[in-house]
Structures are given as C-alpha cells and as structure tokens.
Amino acid sequence: MMLGFLLARAGVETLVLEKHADFLRDFRGDTIHPSTLQAMDDLGLLDEFLKLPHQEARQLSGKIGDETILIGDFSHLPGRAKFIALMPQWDFLNFLAGKAKLYPSFRLMMNAEANGLVEENGVVEGVTAETPDGQIRVRAALTVAADGRHSILRAKAGFVPENIGAPMDVLWFRVSRRSDDSSETFGRIDNGQILVMLQRGTYWQCAYVIAKGCFEELKRQGVAVLREKIAELAPFLAGRMAEIKSWDDVRLLSVTVDRLPLWHKPGFLCIGDAAHAMSPIGGVGVNVAVQDSIAAANILAPALRKGEPVPDSLLAAVQRRRQPAVKLTQAVQVFVQNKVISNVLRGRGKMKVPWVVRIFNYVPWLRRLPARFVGLGFRTERVRSPQA
C-alpha cells in the first residue's frame, strides 16, 4: 500500500490488489515506529495521521523476576515523532488508501487474490488474480510481490527463502484494560515464561511466547492452564482471565525468520515479508517493509514515470540498498532469540537480572541504543520520490 501510494504520487499508473474485502484482521503488526512516522512527516501527513485513535509508547520497560528495567527511551531520537504509535493496522492501511486515491493514477482492487504470474521469455509481465467475477489478467511494467511470508507470487517466481530459524512461537490474545492499570507497554519475564503487553486504550494486546511447536501440547492441557500462566506473570489480570473463554480467543503466530538470496527477476520484485520474514522481536517487521517501499519508490519511480520497462539493474539496486539493513536486523533478532529467549523458555524458577541488563537502570544514555534499533533500524529511508 505504501509503495502504491508513493508511485501514484509520482505519477505512475499503479494497481494494488488485496485479496480480502477489507483490512479488518486482528493481531497484525500494529506498532508504527519513528522511522515510519518520519516518512509520514516527509509526506506532510504526520499531523493528520496522528489524529487517528492511537496510543504512544515513549519508552520500553520490562520486569524480569521482581525487578523492573527501563530498556529503551525514544526521547533522544531525531525528528518530531519520538515514540511508537500503537494503532490498528487497518486504520493505517485505510489512511494510506484514502490518500493514494486522491491521485488519478492509483487504483485499489479489493477481493482480488493474485495467484499467478504472466511471463514471456523469462520476463514477468503481470499477474493473474481471482475475483468474485472470475479470473482476471493484469499486464504491468513491474509486478511487486508484497503478499507476506507465505507469498504465492514468490513461489510462482521460483524463489525459495533461506530459513534462518526461530525457537519460538507467539500466542496473541486480548484482555480488557482498566483505568487504574499502568499506561505503559511492557514485558514480563519469569519462571521460564515471557509475556509482552501492548497498551491499546480499552484493552491489552498480549503476546505469550512459547517454545516452537509446543502449541498443540498446551491446547491438550486446556485453556485454563494458559489462564493460570498469564495470571502468574501479570497478577493484576487474574480477575480478567475469564475473558479468554476458549482457544478461539487465542491466535497462534508461527514465528519465521527467513530471507531470499535474490529478491528480483526481470519485471518482478519482492519486498517486505515476501523478501524477508522478520521475528516479532522489537515489532519492526511492518516498519522494515515500509522502508523497503520508500527505497523502492525512490529508486524506481523515475524509470516507471517514463513508461519504459524497468531495467533489472534498478531492481537489483533496491535489494542492494535494503539487504544490509535487513541482515543486520535479523542478526540482532536471532541473537536475542538464541541467547535470551531460548534460555528463558528452557529455565524454571525465579529469574535473576543479568548485570548487563540491570545497567540500563543506572546508565540512562544506554537506553538510547535499543530505542534507536527499534525506532529507526539500521538504515532509515527518507521519501525522495517525486510528487506529480
């Protein structure tokens, strides 16, 4: 959606295909980080965007055992947005779609599931898609796959991602929030368990981390066991556990970390999770995908405006621009997965805070480092594509 908006803004005739009738799906990436907010500011849309209902996380904290650690402080980041905006992804997508539709060169087709590539002589020249009116065939100078970690178009192009691995899965659910609850987004680590709680105004969006492949065993034990584990980690929620009535109220995210060795072929480009599935650590996936979109628009818009075939060298330039930041981000995520999360999930008993973590409470400037990694990433893209 971001790439479609930016290209239409540059005067490029653009069609975005969305397989669903709307964007209303819960437990997606709902954290909009300073890097994305900075892009909205580049576009002159930040003030209007922040009028949408959202919550602002200006710091990150966690409780390990009995000790609370302030891990990240966004107040020192450059730019106007020194916080993470917690906003339902459907509101973000609807906002972008509304702005994109102001440009006559933009079109959004809902209920259209791309299911194949149109190829001639090794060049991708468009897609086929299933719609309520039957199969359609779309010809295009460039086809971009942004259809997620289980990308159909990526598979149709013959691309196979390298699996980097993840030792965990995540259970998402929501619990009501009361006016006297904390207003902070925070994490809780103890007794071999991890719980992350995102403050969403009237409710908590909760992520309970489990070892990879353990969900079926937990289901066999019954949802009451999950309720007990959550109440143990967050005692103030104990009286609200009846809100998790059954496993229908819990969504499993099977965590994947992978990336494509090659993101492109003539006429075709993968971005976002289709090119590199990120771990949920840091909640950076959506924002890395947005950065891919900005870089792609910056590099490709001038050629696309001419209406000529996009040289493969330009598609390669998008990968060269974005791949180093993706690799570094995934490397940090894998380090945390293997050295922290795996050890926590294997252990039992009261957690003790390592001195390398406790030091964040005593040396405030160190909090800027996690804040910069989470908030801006390793390469922040600025909008430089033209406006028609």
Summary of the structure (lengths in Angstrom):
residues: 388
radius of gyration: 21.6
end to end distance: 17.9
largest distance: 64.2
contacts: 1201
relative contact order: 0.18
helix: 39%
strand: 26%
